[in-house]
Amino acid sequence: ELETLLFKYSSKDYILPSSCLCIGTYRSSMMRVILLLFHIFVLSHPRCYEVHALAPESSASREVSSSRLQVSSLVPPPPPIYYGNANDRRKESLAEGNNPLISLNLNLDAMAQSGAAPRAQELLQRIHALYQEGYYEVSPDTVSYNLVLKAWKEENNPEKAYELLQDMLLHQTEEIQVDVISLNTVILAFAKTGNYPQAEELLRQMQERDDLPDPDIVTFNSLLYAFSVSPDPSAAVQAENLLKEMMSPKCDVAVDTTSFNTVIFAWSQVANSEDLSPARRAQQLLEHIEQLSAAGNSNVDPDVYSYTTVIQAWARSGQSVRAQKILDRMTARGLVPNRFTYTAVMSALAKSGIPQKAEEILDEMMVAYKNGNTDLKPCTVAFSAVMDGWARLSNVDKPEAATRALALLNRMKELESEGMGPNARTYTSVFTALAKSGTWEACEKARDLLQEMEKDYKDGQAWLRPSVIQYNAVLLAFARSPRADKALKAAEFMKLMSNHPDPLCRPDTITLNTLLMACANAFGSDELKTKSFRIASDTFRNTILLGADDTSAIGPTSTTFVHFCKAARRLISGPPQRHLILRKVLLLCCEKGLLNHVVVQQAQLACQNAEEWSEMAGDLVQYIGWKGTFQATSLPPQWVCNARR
């Protein structure tokens, strides 16, 4: 009777491991009690066992399927692998009334989706052992194993998935056969971690071995996905080479829109303002899709994601005009831009130095959202794109850009309850805008905002946890302020960082270099200059000492020497003492392999004539004259070997 009630009142939205499906297979009354207790636990903790239908992903959901999409870029979703519909399996189990195999697979599916891969594999192994000992009616089947492979994939543990695949290959039976879903799952597990060599190795085995199924479109798209998320700079080229292989007559797969979109994304990831060829290649692939679609290829049709990714490629390249043209082509085709499309366009406008246009688009999105169009609800990334634009534009001649960034921040705070509040990166953009404005009050305003950020984090807003990145941005505001005592104020602020209870907020190399920058730009009375140079000397000495400590992540860079040379040049009044210090600094810089043209330039500016340069430069004078130009190739390589570090 209890079992009947459990079934009668269990919610259709949750998996209930069916006692009446399993109970008949166990011969112990104790096992019956354990199963019933487990079912009661499931009913008490339903969120642990939620079921989501495993239907193939539609193109409409493509742009919102990845959580990373809302953080950084339009990361394509992994190719969908269809393991069957869990809800259909549940209905089937209820209809049949006694099917322990379906019950097992429902449990494995629930564990796969709830991040319990070790438990899923343990259950699989125990049921297999019970079957072999005669305590379970049926053996786990291929679906059972594939669901555990899926569980390891979802936990980003391809090594465990590969081990289980090898076990399947060694112990294949009539019930357990390695199929294309098994291999695709393991390939995708490697792909999700960017391990494309291992993913490609499995695909090639499927092509070459007679005992393995042939690869299908999901197999190839999984490998394309591996290339697209890999940090390898050559991954985009390799992705396109694989796409060409897929389109060759020798390959028996039909290339689809996902194939092209994934390669377009790979090119968009390496797009930059110095080299337009990646963005250009992304657009050429988009044009190829358009041509194939126009020729009647039903498998290929450019969608919103296709155009948005190309827009993003041009945005990364700082080409707002080209991004706008792609948007126009998209709308002319009858496709409706979504918030990610507009965010990419705003990013392009911001990087092109016209954030006001980007903010106009943001305002239009807000109006559409307020009027009921939730598809155009701006996210934090959209606001941050505009804010980055104002930060880029901000300087001493345009302090109003920092004011606009602050206004956006306040606007986001008001929208916190609607999911459009600021995050740590948002604050970084505001701090940067304030720092670049170079105004007297910028450093105090930045410091107050940082304290506000700290308070909100302590009050439970975990996404506002500050780090050394935000602290360095505030320190930069002190370094670039018009205050004569900027070095002293910056030193006080760095002391707070050094004593911060959170290790993520403590100084790093950038912190020390920024403090040196504050000293190098200090001015005022002789007494104030002396204090500023003392801070510079102590900071420089500590940086060199930390660099000599193998356990420290802090050490000098070429920038360290640039700022200290400038501090010595501007703050030491007596030429003999100044030249003596700079001579030692240049010698140390060469020993560290950190000499570059800016270090040499600062040293040259400290000299009034060639004689002073000859006295100060030491061996360097053999290669560079007082007004000579820096040529790294003409210098001893050990002097410049670390200059780009």
C-alpha positions as CSV (number, residue, x, y, z in Angstrom):
1,E,0.0,0.0,0.0
2,L,2.8,2.4,0.8
3,E,4.4,1.7,-2.6
4,T,1.2,2.5,-4.3
5,L,0.8,5.8,-2.4
6,L,4.4,6.8,-3.3
7,F,3.5,6.3,-7.0
8,K,0.1,8.0,-6.7
9,Y,1.4,11.2,-5.0
10,S,4.8,11.5,-6.7
11,S,5.2,14.6,-8.8
12,K,5.4,14.1,-12.5
13,D,8.2,16.6,-12.7
14,Y,10.6,14.5,-10.7
15,I,12.2,11.1,-11.1
16,L,10.9,8.7,-8.5
17,P,13.0,5.4,-8.5
18,S,10.0,3.1,-8.7
19,S,9.8,0.7,-5.8
20,C,7.3,-1.5,-7.6
21,L,9.7,-1.8,-10.5
22,C,12.6,-2.8,-8.4
23,I,11.1,-4.5,-5.4
24,G,10.4,-7.8,-7.1
25,T,14.1,-8.3,-8.1
26,Y,15.4,-8.2,-4.5
27,R,15.0,-11.2,-2.2
28,S,15.5,-9.5,1.1
29,S,13.0,-7.7,3.2
30,M,15.7,-5.4,4.4
31,M,16.3,-4.3,0.8
32,R,12.6,-3.5,0.5
33,V,12.9,-1.2,3.5
34,I,16.1,0.5,2.2
35,L,14.4,1.2,-1.1
36,L,11.3,2.7,0.5
37,L,13.5,4.9,2.7
38,F,15.3,6.1,-0.4
39,H,12.1,6.9,-2.1
40,I,10.9,8.9,0.9
41,F,14.2,10.8,0.8
42,V,13.6,11.6,-2.9
43,L,10.1,13.0,-2.2
44,S,11.6,15.1,0.7
45,H,14.4,16.4,-1.5
46,P,12.9,16.7,-5.0
47,R,15.4,19.3,-6.3
48,C,18.2,16.8,-6.1
49,Y,16.4,14.6,-8.7
50,E,14.9,17.0,-11.2
51,V,14.5,15.7,-14.7
52,H,15.0,17.7,-17.9
53,A,14.0,16.3,-21.2
54,L,17.0,15.4,-23.3
55,A,15.7,16.5,-26.6
56,P,18.0,17.8,-29.3
57,E,18.8,21.5,-28.9
58,S,17.0,23.8,-31.3
59,S,18.7,26.6,-33.1
60,A,16.4,29.0,-31.2
61,S,18.0,28.1,-27.9
62,R,21.6,28.2,-29.3
63,E,22.5,31.7,-28.2
64,V,21.4,31.2,-24.6
65,S,22.5,27.6,-23.9
66,S,25.9,28.5,-22.4
67,S,26.4,30.3,-19.1
68,R,29.7,31.6,-20.4
69,L,27.8,33.4,-23.1
70,Q,26.5,35.9,-20.5
71,V,29.9,36.5,-19.1
72,S,32.4,36.9,-21.9
73,S,31.4,36.0,-25.4
74,L,29.1,33.9,-27.7
75,V,30.6,30.6,-26.8
76,P,28.8,28.0,-28.9
77,P,27.0,25.3,-27.1
78,P,28.4,21.7,-27.3
79,P,26.7,19.7,-30.0
80,P,23.6,18.0,-28.6
81,I,23.8,14.2,-28.0
82,Y,20.4,12.6,-27.8
83,Y,20.3,10.0,-25.0
84,G,16.5,9.6,-25.2
85,N,13.8,11.5,-23.4
86,A,13.8,10.9,-19.6
87,N,10.2,11.8,-19.3
88,D,9.2,9.3,-22.0
89,R,11.2,6.6,-20.1
90,R,9.4,7.5,-16.9
91,K,6.0,7.2,-18.6
92,E,7.0,3.9,-20.1
93,S,8.1,2.6,-16.7
94,L,4.8,3.6,-15.2
95,A,2.8,2.0,-18.1
96,E,4.7,-1.3,-17.9
97,G,4.5,-1.5,-14.2
98,N,7.7,-3.6,-13.7
99,N,10.8,-2.8,-15.7
100,P,13.9,-2.6,-13.5
101,L,16.1,-1.6,-16.5
102,I,14.1,1.5,-17.2
103,S,14.2,2.3,-13.5
104,L,18.0,1.9,-13.4
105,N,18.4,4.2,-16.4
106,L,16.1,6.8,-14.9
107,N,18.3,6.9,-11.8
108,L,21.5,7.1,-13.8
109,D,20.0,9.9,-15.9
110,A,19.1,11.8,-12.7
111,M,22.6,11.4,-11.3
112,A,24.1,12.5,-14.6
113,Q,22.2,15.7,-14.5
114,S,22.7,16.4,-10.8
115,G,26.5,16.2,-11.0
116,A,26.9,12.9,-9.3
117,A,29.1,10.9,-11.8
118,P,30.9,8.9,-9.1
119,R,27.6,7.8,-7.6
120,A,26.3,7.0,-11.1
121,Q,29.3,4.8,-11.9
122,E,29.1,3.1,-8.4
123,L,25.4,2.3,-9.0
124,L,26.1,0.9,-12.5
125,Q,28.9,-1.3,-11.1
126,R,26.8,-2.6,-8.2
127,I,23.8,-3.4,-10.4
128,H,26.1,-5.2,-12.8
129,A,27.6,-7.2,-9.9
130,L,24.1,-8.0,-8.6
131,Y,23.0,-9.2,-12.0
132,Q,26.0,-11.5,-12.3
133,E,25.2,-13.0,-8.9
134,G,21.6,-13.5,-9.7
135,Y,20.1,-10.8,-7.5
136,Y,18.9,-8.5,-10.4
137,E,16.8,-9.6,-13.3
138,V,18.4,-7.8,-16.1
139,S,21.9,-6.5,-17.0
140,P,22.6,-2.8,-17.5
141,D,22.5,-2.1,-21.2
142,T,24.3,0.3,-23.6
143,V,22.0,3.1,-22.5
144,S,23.0,2.6,-18.9
145,Y,26.7,2.9,-19.8
146,N,26.1,5.9,-22.1
147,L,24.3,7.7,-19.3
148,V,27.3,7.2,-17.0
149,L,29.6,8.4,-19.8
150,K,27.3,11.5,-20.0
151,A,27.7,12.0,-16.2
152,W,31.5,12.1,-16.5
153,K,31.1,14.5,-19.5
154,E,28.9,16.8,-17.5
155,E,31.5,16.9,-14.7
156,N,34.3,17.7,-17.2
157,N,36.2,14.6,-16.4
158,P,37.1,13.1,-19.8
159,E,39.7,10.8,-18.3
160,K,37.0,8.9,-16.3
161,A,34.7,8.8,-19.3
162,Y,37.6,7.4,-21.4
163,E,38.3,4.7,-18.8
164,L,34.7,3.6,-18.9
165,L,34.7,3.5,-22.7
166,Q,37.7,1.2,-22.7
167,D,35.9,-1.0,-20.2
168,M,32.9,-1.2,-22.5
169,L,35.2,-2.1,-25.5
170,L,36.8,-4.9,-23.5
171,H,33.6,-6.4,-22.1
172,Q,31.0,-6.0,-24.9
173,T,28.0,-8.3,-24.7
174,E,24.7,-8.6,-26.5
175,E,23.3,-6.0,-24.1
176,I,26.3,-3.7,-23.9
177,Q,27.7,-2.5,-27.2
178,V,29.8,0.6,-27.9
179,D,27.8,2.7,-30.2
180,V,28.2,6.1,-31.9
181,I,26.6,7.8,-28.8
182,S,29.2,6.2,-26.5
183,L,32.1,7.6,-28.6
184,N,30.5,11.0,-29.2
185,T,30.0,11.4,-25.5
186,V,33.7,10.8,-24.8
187,I,34.8,13.0,-27.7
188,L,32.6,15.8,-26.4
189,A,34.0,15.3,-22.9
190,F,37.5,15.9,-24.2
191,A,36.2,18.7,-26.4
192,K,34.6,20.6,-23.5
193,T,38.0,20.8,-21.8
194,G,39.7,22.0,-25.0
195,N,41.7,18.8,-25.4
196,Y,41.3,18.6,-29.2
197,P,44.2,16.2,-29.8
198,Q,42.5,13.4,-27.8
199,A,39.1,14.2,-29.3
200,E,40.6,14.0,-32.8
201,E,42.4,10.7,-32.0
202,L,39.1,9.1,-31.1
203,L,37.4,10.4,-34.3
204,R,40.3,9.0,-36.4
205,Q,39.9,5.7,-34.7
206,M,36.2,5.6,-35.7
207,Q,37.3,6.3,-39.3
208,E,40.0,3.6,-39.4
209,R,38.7,0.7,-37.1
210,D,36.2,-1.8,-38.4
211,D,35.0,-2.7,-34.9
212,L,33.9,0.9,-34.2
213,P,30.9,2.8,-35.6
214,D,31.4,5.4,-38.3
215,P,31.5,9.0,-37.1
216,D,28.4,11.1,-37.7
217,I,27.8,14.8,-37.9
218,V,27.7,15.1,-34.0
219,T,31.2,13.5,-33.9
220,F,32.6,16.0,-36.3
221,N,30.8,18.9,-34.7
222,S,32.2,17.8,-31.3
223,L,35.7,18.0,-32.6
224,L,35.0,21.4,-34.2
225,Y,33.7,22.5,-30.8
226,A,37.0,21.3,-29.3
227,F,39.0,23.5,-31.7
228,S,36.7,26.5,-31.0
229,V,37.2,26.5,-27.3
230,S,40.9,25.7,-27.3
231,P,43.4,28.5,-26.4
232,D,45.7,27.2,-29.2
233,P,46.2,30.2,-31.6
234,S,46.2,27.7,-34.5
235,A,42.9,26.1,-33.5
236,A,40.8,28.2,-35.9
237,V,42.9,27.1,-38.9
238,Q,42.6,23.5,-37.8
239,A,38.8,23.9,-37.3
240,E,38.4,25.2,-40.9
241,N,40.6,22.4,-42.2
242,L,38.3,19.9,-40.6
243,L,35.3,21.7,-42.1
244,K,36.8,21.4,-45.5
245,E,37.3,17.6,-44.9
246,M,33.7,17.3,-43.9
247,M,32.6,19.0,-47.1
248,S,34.8,16.7,-49.3
249,P,33.2,13.9,-51.3
250,K,35.2,11.3,-49.3
251,C,33.4,12.3,-46.1
252,D,29.9,10.8,-45.6
253,V,28.4,13.5,-43.4
254,A,26.1,16.4,-44.2
255,V,27.6,19.7,-43.0
256,D,25.1,21.7,-41.1
257,T,24.7,25.3,-39.8
258,T,26.2,24.3,-36.4
259,S,29.4,23.2,-38.3
260,F,29.8,26.6,-39.9
261,N,28.8,28.5,-36.8
262,T,31.4,26.7,-34.7
263,V,34.2,27.5,-37.1
264,I,33.0,31.1,-37.4
265,F,33.2,31.3,-33.6
266,A,36.8,29.9,-33.6
267,W,37.8,32.7,-36.0
268,S,36.0,35.3,-33.9
269,Q,38.0,34.3,-30.9
270,V,41.3,35.2,-32.5
271,A,40.0,38.5,-34.0
272,N,41.9,41.6,-33.0
273,S,42.4,45.2,-34.0
274,E,46.0,44.6,-35.3
275,D,45.0,41.8,-37.7
276,L,41.7,42.0,-39.6
277,S,42.1,38.6,-41.4
278,P,40.4,36.5,-38.7
279,A,37.3,38.7,-38.8
280,R,37.4,38.8,-42.5
281,R,37.6,35.0,-42.6
282,A,34.6,34.7,-40.3
283,Q,32.6,36.9,-42.7
284,Q,33.7,34.9,-45.7
285,L,32.4,31.7,-44.0
286,L,29.1,33.5,-43.3
287,E,28.9,34.4,-47.0
288,H,29.6,30.8,-47.9
289,I,26.6,29.7,-45.7
290,E,24.4,32.3,-47.5
291,Q,25.5,30.9,-50.9
292,L,24.8,27.3,-49.9
293,S,21.4,28.2,-48.5
294,A,20.5,30.1,-51.7
295,A,21.6,27.1,-53.7
296,G,19.0,24.9,-51.9
297,N,21.1,23.2,-49.3
298,S,18.5,22.4,-46.6
299,N,21.1,21.5,-44.0
300,V,22.7,25.0,-44.0
301,D,20.9,28.2,-43.3
302,P,22.5,31.2,-41.5
303,D,20.8,32.0,-38.3
304,V,20.9,34.7,-35.6
305,Y,24.0,33.1,-34.0
306,S,25.9,33.1,-37.4
307,Y,25.5,36.9,-37.9
308,T,26.0,37.7,-34.3
309,T,29.3,35.9,-34.1
310,V,30.6,37.7,-37.2
311,I,29.5,41.0,-35.6
312,Q,31.4,40.0,-32.5
313,A,34.5,39.3,-34.7
314,W,34.4,42.8,-36.2
315,A,33.7,44.2,-32.7
316,R,36.9,42.5,-31.4
317,S,38.7,44.2,-34.3
318,G,37.3,47.6,-33.5
319,Q,35.4,47.8,-36.8
320,S,32.0,49.3,-35.9
321,V,31.1,50.2,-39.5
322,R,31.6,46.6,-40.7
323,A,29.7,45.3,-37.6
324,Q,26.8,47.6,-38.5
325,K,26.8,46.3,-42.1
326,I,26.5,42.7,-40.9
327,L,23.6,43.8,-38.7
328,D,21.9,45.4,-41.7
329,R,22.4,42.2,-43.8
330,M,20.9,40.1,-40.9
331,T,17.7,42.2,-40.6
332,A,17.4,42.3,-44.4
333,R,17.2,38.5,-44.3
334,G,14.3,38.7,-42.0
335,L,16.2,37.6,-38.9
336,V,15.4,39.4,-35.6
337,P,18.5,40.5,-33.6
338,N,18.6,39.5,-30.0
339,R,20.3,41.1,-27.0
340,F,23.6,39.3,-27.8
341,T,23.5,40.8,-31.3
342,Y,23.0,44.3,-30.1
343,T,25.6,43.8,-27.3
344,A,28.2,42.8,-30.0
345,V,27.3,46.0,-32.0
346,M,27.6,48.1,-28.8
347,S,31.0,46.6,-28.1
348,A,32.2,47.5,-31.7
349,L,31.0,51.0,-31.3
350,A,32.6,51.3,-27.8
351,K,35.9,50.1,-29.1
352,S,35.7,52.5,-32.0
353,G,35.6,55.4,-29.7
354,I,31.9,56.3,-30.0
355,P,30.3,55.0,-26.8
356,Q,27.5,57.6,-27.1
357,K,26.1,55.6,-30.0
358,A,26.5,52.4,-28.0
359,E,24.5,53.9,-25.2
360,E,21.7,55.0,-27.6
361,I,21.3,51.3,-28.6
362,L,21.3,50.4,-24.9
363,D,18.5,52.9,-24.3
364,E,16.5,51.5,-27.2
365,M,16.9,48.0,-25.7
366,M,15.7,49.2,-22.4
367,V,12.6,50.8,-24.0
368,A,11.8,47.6,-25.8
369,Y,12.3,45.6,-22.6
370,K,10.0,47.9,-20.6
371,N,7.4,47.5,-23.4
372,G,7.4,43.8,-22.9
373,N,10.1,42.5,-25.3
374,T,12.0,40.3,-22.8
375,D,14.3,39.0,-25.6
376,L,15.9,42.4,-25.6
377,K,16.5,42.7,-21.9
378,P,20.0,44.1,-21.5
379,C,22.4,42.0,-19.4
380,T,25.3,43.1,-17.3
381,V,27.6,42.5,-20.3
382,A,25.6,45.0,-22.4
383,F,26.0,47.7,-19.8
384,S,29.7,46.8,-19.3
385,A,30.3,47.1,-23.1
386,V,29.1,50.7,-23.0
387,M,31.0,51.5,-19.8
388,D,34.2,50.1,-21.3
389,G,33.7,52.6,-24.2
390,W,33.4,55.5,-21.8
391,A,36.5,54.2,-19.9
392,R,38.4,54.1,-23.2
393,L,37.4,57.6,-24.1
394,S,38.1,59.1,-20.7
395,N,41.2,61.3,-20.4
396,V,42.2,64.7,-18.8
397,D,40.6,66.5,-21.8
398,K,37.4,64.5,-21.5
399,P,36.6,64.0,-17.8
400,E,32.9,63.9,-18.7
401,A,33.4,60.4,-19.9
402,A,34.1,59.3,-16.4
403,T,30.9,61.1,-15.3
404,R,28.9,59.1,-17.9
405,A,30.5,55.8,-16.7
406,L,29.4,56.7,-13.1
407,A,25.9,57.5,-14.3
408,L,25.7,54.1,-15.9
409,L,26.9,52.4,-12.7
410,N,24.2,54.2,-10.7
411,R,21.6,53.2,-13.3
412,M,22.7,49.5,-13.0
413,K,22.3,49.7,-9.2
414,E,18.7,50.8,-9.6
415,L,18.1,47.8,-11.9
416,E,19.7,45.3,-9.5
417,S,16.3,43.7,-8.7
418,E,15.7,43.1,-12.4
419,G,19.0,41.2,-12.9
420,M,20.9,44.0,-14.5
421,G,23.1,45.0,-11.5
422,P,26.8,45.6,-11.7
423,N,29.5,43.0,-11.2
424,A,33.2,43.3,-10.3
425,R,34.2,44.0,-13.9
426,T,31.7,46.8,-14.1
427,Y,33.4,48.5,-11.1
428,T,36.8,48.0,-12.8
429,S,35.6,49.9,-15.8
430,V,34.4,52.8,-13.6
431,F,37.7,52.9,-11.7
432,T,39.6,53.0,-15.0
433,A,37.5,55.8,-16.3
434,L,38.0,57.8,-13.1
435,A,41.8,57.1,-13.2
436,K,42.1,58.2,-16.8
437,S,40.1,61.4,-16.1
438,G,43.0,62.7,-14.1
439,T,40.8,64.9,-11.9
440,W,41.5,65.9,-8.3
441,E,38.5,64.1,-6.9
442,A,38.8,60.9,-9.0
443,C,41.0,59.0,-6.5
444,E,38.7,59.8,-3.6
445,K,35.6,58.9,-5.6
446,A,37.2,55.6,-6.7
447,R,38.3,54.8,-3.2
448,D,34.7,55.4,-1.9
449,L,33.2,53.2,-4.6
450,L,35.7,50.4,-3.7
451,Q,34.6,50.6,0.0
452,E,31.0,50.5,-1.2
453,M,31.9,47.4,-3.2
454,E,33.5,45.8,-0.2
455,K,30.4,46.4,1.9
456,D,28.0,45.0,-0.7
457,Y,30.2,41.9,-1.0
458,K,30.2,41.4,2.8
459,D,26.4,41.8,2.8
460,G,26.1,38.8,0.6
461,Q,26.6,39.9,-3.0
462,A,29.3,37.3,-3.8
463,W,29.6,38.5,-7.4
464,L,31.1,41.8,-6.1
465,R,34.1,40.2,-4.4
466,P,36.9,42.6,-5.1
467,S,40.4,41.5,-6.0
468,V,43.8,43.0,-6.7
469,I,42.4,44.0,-10.2
470,Q,40.0,46.5,-8.7
471,Y,42.5,47.7,-6.1
472,N,45.1,48.3,-8.8
473,A,42.6,50.3,-10.8
474,V,41.9,52.6,-7.8
475,L,45.7,52.9,-7.1
476,L,46.0,54.0,-10.8
477,A,43.6,56.8,-10.0
478,F,46.0,58.1,-7.3
479,A,49.0,57.7,-9.7
480,R,47.3,59.8,-12.4
481,S,45.8,62.4,-10.2
482,P,47.0,66.1,-10.2
483,R,47.9,65.8,-6.5
484,A,51.5,66.7,-5.6
485,D,51.4,64.2,-2.8
486,K,50.1,61.4,-5.0
487,A,53.1,59.1,-4.1
488,L,52.4,59.4,-0.4
489,K,48.6,58.7,-0.9
490,A,49.4,55.8,-3.2
491,A,51.8,54.3,-0.6
492,E,49.1,54.5,2.1
493,F,46.7,52.8,-0.2
494,M,49.1,50.0,-1.0
495,K,49.7,49.5,2.7
496,L,46.0,48.8,3.1
497,M,46.3,46.2,0.3
498,S,49.2,44.5,2.0
499,N,47.2,44.2,5.2
500,H,44.0,43.1,3.5
501,P,42.4,40.0,5.0
502,D,41.6,38.6,1.6
503,P,44.7,37.3,-0.2
504,L,43.1,38.1,-3.6
505,C,43.4,41.8,-2.8
506,R,47.1,41.9,-1.8
507,P,49.7,43.6,-4.0
508,D,51.2,42.0,-7.2
509,T,53.7,43.2,-9.7
510,I,51.2,45.6,-11.3
511,T,50.6,47.2,-7.8
512,L,54.3,47.9,-7.3
513,N,54.7,49.3,-10.8
514,T,51.7,51.5,-10.3
515,L,53.1,52.9,-7.1
516,L,56.4,53.6,-8.9
517,M,54.4,55.4,-11.5
518,A,52.8,57.6,-8.8
519,C,56.3,58.4,-7.6
520,A,57.6,59.1,-11.1
521,N,54.9,61.7,-11.7
522,A,55.1,63.3,-8.2
523,F,56.0,67.0,-7.9
524,G,55.9,69.7,-5.3
525,S,58.5,71.0,-2.8
526,D,61.9,69.6,-2.4
527,E,60.8,67.9,0.8
528,L,57.9,66.3,-0.9
529,K,60.1,65.1,-3.8
530,T,62.5,63.6,-1.4
531,K,59.8,61.7,0.4
532,S,58.4,60.5,-3.0
533,F,61.8,59.3,-4.1
534,R,62.3,57.5,-0.9
535,I,59.1,55.6,-1.5
536,A,60.2,54.9,-5.1
537,S,63.6,53.5,-3.8
538,D,62.0,51.3,-1.2
539,T,59.4,50.0,-3.7
540,F,62.1,49.3,-6.4
541,R,64.3,47.5,-3.9
542,N,61.5,45.3,-2.6
543,T,60.5,44.4,-6.2
544,I,64.0,43.3,-7.0
545,L,64.3,41.3,-3.8
546,L,60.9,39.6,-4.4
547,G,62.0,38.8,-7.9
548,A,65.0,36.9,-6.5
549,D,62.7,34.8,-4.3
550,D,61.7,31.6,-6.1
551,T,58.6,31.3,-4.0
552,S,57.3,34.8,-4.9
553,A,55.0,35.6,-7.9
554,I,56.2,39.2,-7.8
555,G,59.2,40.4,-9.7
556,P,60.5,43.3,-11.8
557,T,59.5,43.9,-15.4
558,S,60.8,46.5,-17.9
559,T,58.0,48.8,-16.7
560,T,59.5,48.7,-13.2
561,F,62.8,50.1,-14.5
562,V,61.0,52.6,-16.7
563,H,59.1,54.2,-13.8
564,F,62.1,54.1,-11.4
565,C,64.4,55.7,-14.0
566,K,61.8,58.4,-14.5
567,A,61.4,58.9,-10.7
568,A,65.2,59.3,-10.4
569,R,65.3,61.7,-13.3
570,R,62.6,64.0,-12.0
571,L,63.0,63.8,-8.2
572,I,66.8,63.9,-7.7
573,S,68.1,67.4,-8.1
574,G,71.9,66.8,-8.1
575,P,73.2,65.4,-11.5
576,P,76.1,63.5,-9.9
577,Q,73.9,61.5,-7.6
578,R,71.2,61.1,-10.3
579,H,73.7,59.7,-12.8
580,L,75.3,57.4,-10.2
581,I,71.9,55.9,-9.4
582,L,70.9,55.6,-13.0
583,R,74.2,53.9,-14.0
584,K,73.6,51.2,-11.4
585,V,69.9,50.8,-12.5
586,L,70.9,50.4,-16.2
587,L,73.5,47.8,-15.3
588,L,70.9,45.9,-13.2
589,C,68.4,46.2,-16.0
590,C,70.8,44.7,-18.5
591,E,71.6,41.9,-16.0
592,K,67.9,41.1,-15.7
593,G,67.4,41.0,-19.5
594,L,64.8,43.8,-19.2
595,L,66.3,46.6,-21.3
596,N,63.9,48.1,-23.8
597,H,63.6,51.4,-25.7
598,V,61.6,53.2,-23.0
599,V,64.1,52.5,-20.3
600,V,66.9,53.8,-22.5
601,Q,64.8,56.9,-23.4
602,Q,64.3,57.8,-19.7
603,A,68.0,57.4,-19.1
604,Q,68.9,59.6,-22.1
605,L,66.5,62.3,-20.9
606,A,68.5,62.5,-17.7
607,C,71.6,63.6,-19.6
608,Q,72.3,67.1,-20.9
609,N,75.0,66.1,-23.4
610,A,76.9,63.1,-24.9
611,E,79.6,63.3,-22.2
612,E,77.1,62.8,-19.4
613,W,75.5,59.9,-21.4
614,S,78.9,58.3,-21.9
615,E,79.6,58.5,-18.2
616,M,76.3,57.1,-17.1
617,A,75.5,54.5,-19.8
618,G,78.7,52.4,-19.3
619,D,78.9,49.5,-21.8
620,L,75.6,50.6,-23.3
621,V,77.3,53.6,-24.9
622,Q,79.0,51.2,-27.4
623,Y,75.6,50.4,-28.9
624,I,73.5,53.5,-28.4
625,G,74.5,57.1,-28.5
626,W,73.1,60.0,-26.4
627,K,70.4,60.7,-29.0
628,G,70.7,57.3,-30.7
629,T,67.8,55.0,-31.4
630,F,67.2,51.7,-29.7
631,Q,67.7,48.6,-31.9
632,A,67.2,45.4,-29.9
633,T,68.8,43.2,-32.6
634,S,72.1,45.1,-32.3
635,L,72.3,44.6,-28.5
636,P,73.6,41.6,-26.6
637,P,70.6,39.2,-26.5
638,Q,71.0,38.6,-22.7
639,W,70.3,42.3,-22.1
640,V,66.8,42.2,-23.8
641,C,65.8,38.5,-23.4
642,N,63.1,39.2,-20.8
643,A,61.9,42.6,-22.0
644,R,58.6,41.3,-23.4
645,R,57.8,39.3,-20.3
